[in-house]
């Protein structure tokens, strides 16, 4: 599959388009994707008892593997005088300690399974939305397995991810002077910049979206909200979009309601993370979240007033297993009946996820920049360990940087240039600090904050 994909990218554009249109992704992505996708589309309709039994089998296999092949977990079990067979139920998992990002970093080599050649593993990295990205290893098959689960999440609300055209108001950062759109013929996507949404350019966005003739619009919650505000102000309308899918930020109720009201379509979402330990999604029957039980086991710890911290044990990554991994995200647990009218056996375990809302920054020329767009920029600059951006006025932004030894004058120039490219002519106050304060409740850094009274999340 990999060699065919590489060859297809060398074809002329017209032949690429014909190839990708003729050959479904389920064929191009290979047997692993099809196997997982077909299985989880059957298993989601199993009973709760069948799904829990499946989880226990998967957990037993994972723990045996970890104890036999992963030095860190061998040590964890031995220090507690435990064997994998002592974990007989999901509640028994509490006998094992929480795994944090700091523990992963401190025990990186000992968390890699000895029966996996390290040279064959891929490097994965989190986005750094909590202020400090995490690197871990896994097999290439993780991409395909994850894609199967995400496809199911889209299917649950009537959207198709790969086998029809989709429009993405995210994942594209145009270089200076480049157009605000980019075609991806392989994935059948039109990418639109989330950086240039403004009243002066909204007609350009509407013409591109309407001209692409796609049913599905994908974006950050904030970018969908900004789009809705601009459509409302301009009086323009989208013609073909039937459903929107939001991800990567907390879906603020106000953002969702405005987008649904203006666009006249449902806005659905899923919750996941790069570490691949748990995954939740909304179906077309509810705004609560189904838990993907075949993906891993999720616990909610330190519950207070119905909100608990999310802890996950993933079934997908045997090369570097994460068992009882704490993301520091919080979830409002659904205690009001978890059986959905859609008929899926996957429980409606969560009412909402909390702790992911970053503010929208506003430029002098009226553009709205979602905070999530700054993460990739920051961690491509050498020497930035953590950051925090606070906007006090449209032309005044304070940036705090926790530097490493790699941060130098070239890094500072990249930082300034990246901020100016995104925010325009502004007064920058850049401060090098020893640490960034974290939320007492969630343990997260609020990386982006708008204090100038426009565009920010409440």
ChimeraX attribute file (.defattr): number of C-alpha atoms within 10 A of each C-alpha:
attribute: neighborCount
match mode: 1-to-1
recipient: residues
	/A:1	11
	/A:2	10
	/A:3	7
	/A:4	9
	/A:5	13
	/A:6	10
	/A:7	11
	/A:8	17
	/A:9	13
	/A:10	10
	/A:11	12
	/A:12	9
	/A:13	12
	/A:14	9
	/A:15	13
	/A:16	17
	/A:17	16
	/A:18	12
	/A:19	15
	/A:20	18
	/A:21	17
	/A:22	9
	/A:23	12
	/A:24	15
	/A:25	18
	/A:26	17
	/A:27	11
	/A:28	16
	/A:29	19
	/A:30	13
	/A:31	13
	/A:32	14
	/A:33	23
	/A:34	17
	/A:35	13
	/A:36	16
	/A:37	21
	/A:38	12
	/A:39	13
	/A:40	18
	/A:41	14
	/A:42	10
	/A:43	18
	/A:44	21
	/A:45	15
	/A:46	16
	/A:47	15
	/A:48	16
	/A:49	10
	/A:50	12
	/A:51	19
	/A:52	19
	/A:53	13
	/A:54	14
	/A:55	20
	/A:56	16
	/A:57	11
	/A:58	18
	/A:59	24
	/A:60	17
	/A:61	13
	/A:62	22
	/A:63	22
	/A:64	16
	/A:65	19
	/A:66	26
	/A:67	19
	/A:68	15
	/A:69	20
	/A:70	23
	/A:71	17
	/A:72	18
	/A:73	23
	/A:74	21
	/A:75	13
	/A:76	15
	/A:77	18
	/A:78	11
	/A:79	9
	/A:80	11
	/A:81	9
	/A:82	14
	/A:83	14
	/A:84	18
	/A:85	9
	/A:86	12
	/A:87	18
	/A:88	13
	/A:89	14
	/A:90	14
	/A:91	9
	/A:92	10
	/A:93	18
	/A:94	13
	/A:95	12
	/A:96	15
	/A:97	13
	/A:98	15
	/A:99	17
	/A:100	17
	/A:101	17
	/A:102	10
	/A:103	12
	/A:104	19
	/A:105	13
	/A:106	11
	/A:107	13
	/A:108	16
	/A:109	16
	/A:110	17
	/A:111	24
	/A:112	24
	/A:113	22
	/A:114	16
	/A:115	12
	/A:116	15
	/A:117	10
	/A:118	15
	/A:119	6
	/A:120	11
	/A:121	17
	/A:122	14
	/A:123	11
	/A:124	14
	/A:125	12
	/A:126	15
	/A:127	19
	/A:128	19
	/A:129	23
	/A:130	22
	/A:131	23
	/A:132	17
	/A:133	15
	/A:134	17
	/A:135	15
	/A:136	22
	/A:137	21
	/A:138	22
	/A:139	18
	/A:140	12
	/A:141	16
	/A:142	17
	/A:143	12
	/A:144	19
	/A:145	20
	/A:146	19
	/A:147	18
	/A:148	24
	/A:149	22
	/A:150	20
	/A:151	15
	/A:152	22
	/A:153	26
	/A:154	24
	/A:155	15
	/A:156	18
	/A:157	21
	/A:158	15
	/A:159	23
	/A:160	17
	/A:161	22
	/A:162	17
	/A:163	15
	/A:164	15
	/A:165	20
	/A:166	24
	/A:167	24
	/A:168	23
	/A:169	24
	/A:170	22
	/A:171	14
	/A:172	17
	/A:173	21
	/A:174	16
	/A:175	9
	/A:176	8
	/A:177	6
	/A:178	9
	/A:179	11
	/A:180	20
	/A:181	19
	/A:182	16
	/A:183	12
	/A:184	12
	/A:185	18
	/A:186	20
	/A:187	17
	/A:188	20
	/A:189	21
	/A:190	21
	/A:191	22
	/A:192	25
	/A:193	20
	/A:194	29
	/A:195	21
	/A:196	19
	/A:197	23
	/A:198	22
	/A:199	18
	/A:200	13
	/A:201	13
	/A:202	18
	/A:203	17
	/A:204	12
	/A:205	21
	/A:206	17
	/A:207	14
	/A:208	17
	/A:209	24
	/A:210	15
	/A:211	12
	/A:212	15
	/A:213	15
	/A:214	20
	/A:215	20
	/A:216	21
	/A:217	23
	/A:218	23
	/A:219	24
	/A:220	25
	/A:221	28
	/A:222	32
	/A:223	26
	/A:224	26
	/A:225	23
	/A:226	24
	/A:227	26
	/A:228	23
	/A:229	19
	/A:230	20
	/A:231	22
	/A:232	16
	/A:233	11
	/A:234	13
	/A:235	10
	/A:236	14
	/A:237	16
	/A:238	18
	/A:239	15
	/A:240	15
	/A:241	18
	/A:242	17
	/A:243	21
	/A:244	26
	/A:245	22
	/A:246	24
	/A:247	17
	/A:248	20
	/A:249	22
	/A:250	20
	/A:251	24
	/A:252	18
	/A:253	11
	/A:254	12
	/A:255	21
	/A:256	19
	/A:257	16
	/A:258	18
	/A:259	26
	/A:260	19
	/A:261	14
	/A:262	18
	/A:263	24
	/A:264	14
	/A:265	13
	/A:266	17
	/A:267	26
	/A:268	27
	/A:269	26
	/A:270	20
	/A:271	21
	/A:272	15
	/A:273	12
	/A:274	14
	/A:275	22
	/A:276	19
	/A:277	25
	/A:278	26
	/A:279	25
	/A:280	25
	/A:281	25
	/A:282	23
	/A:283	24
	/A:284	16
	/A:285	12
	/A:286	16
	/A:287	17
	/A:288	23
	/A:289	27
	/A:290	28
	/A:291	25
	/A:292	25
	/A:293	24
	/A:294	22
	/A:295	23
	/A:296	20
	/A:297	25
	/A:298	23
	/A:299	19
	/A:300	18
	/A:301	15
	/A:302	11
	/A:303	14
	/A:304	9
	/A:305	7
	/A:306	13
	/A:307	20
	/A:308	21
	/A:309	23
	/A:310	22
	/A:311	24
	/A:312	25
	/A:313	24
	/A:314	26
	/A:315	22
	/A:316	24
	/A:317	19
	/A:318	22
	/A:319	24
	/A:320	23
	/A:321	27
	/A:322	26
	/A:323	25
	/A:324	22
	/A:325	24
	/A:326	22
	/A:327	20
	/A:328	18
	/A:329	18
	/A:330	23
	/A:331	21
	/A:332	21
	/A:333	21
	/A:334	17
	/A:335	11
	/A:336	10
	/A:337	9
	/A:338	18
	/A:339	15
	/A:340	17
	/A:341	10
	/A:342	12
	/A:343	13
	/A:344	18
	/A:345	23
	/A:346	24
	/A:347	23
	/A:348	26
	/A:349	22
	/A:350	23
	/A:351	20
	/A:352	19
	/A:353	24
	/A:354	18
	/A:355	19
	/A:356	19
	/A:357	23
	/A:358	21
	/A:359	25
	/A:360	23
	/A:361	27
	/A:362	23
	/A:363	20
	/A:364	14
	/A:365	13
	/A:366	13
	/A:367	22
	/A:368	26
	/A:369	24
	/A:370	25
	/A:371	23
	/A:372	25
	/A:373	19
	/A:374	19
	/A:375	20
	/A:376	15
	/A:377	14
	/A:378	23
	/A:379	18
	/A:380	12
	/A:381	18
	/A:382	18
	/A:383	18
	/A:384	23
	/A:385	20
	/A:386	25
	/A:387	28
	/A:388	18
	/A:389	21
	/A:390	20
	/A:391	24
	/A:392	15
	/A:393	19
	/A:394	22
	/A:395	16
	/A:396	16
	/A:397	22
	/A:398	17
	/A:399	19
	/A:400	19
	/A:401	23
	/A:402	18
	/A:403	20
	/A:404	13
	/A:405	9
	/A:406	13
	/A:407	16
	/A:408	13
	/A:409	9
	/A:410	12
	/A:411	18
	/A:412	16
	/A:413	12
	/A:414	16
	/A:415	21
	/A:416	14
	/A:417	13
	/A:418	16
	/A:419	19
	/A:420	14
	/A:421	13
	/A:422	19
	/A:423	21
	/A:424	16
	/A:425	15
	/A:426	15
	/A:427	13
	/A:428	15
	/A:429	12
	/A:430	15
	/A:431	14
	/A:432	12
	/A:433	12
	/A:434	12
	/A:435	13
	/A:436	17
	/A:437	12
	/A:438	14
	/A:439	11
	/A:440	8
	/A:441	11
	/A:442	16
	/A:443	14
	/A:444	20
	/A:445	19
	/A:446	22
	/A:447	26
	/A:448	25
	/A:449	21
	/A:450	23
	/A:451	17
	/A:452	17
	/A:453	13
	/A:454	16
	/A:455	17
	/A:456	21
	/A:457	16
	/A:458	10
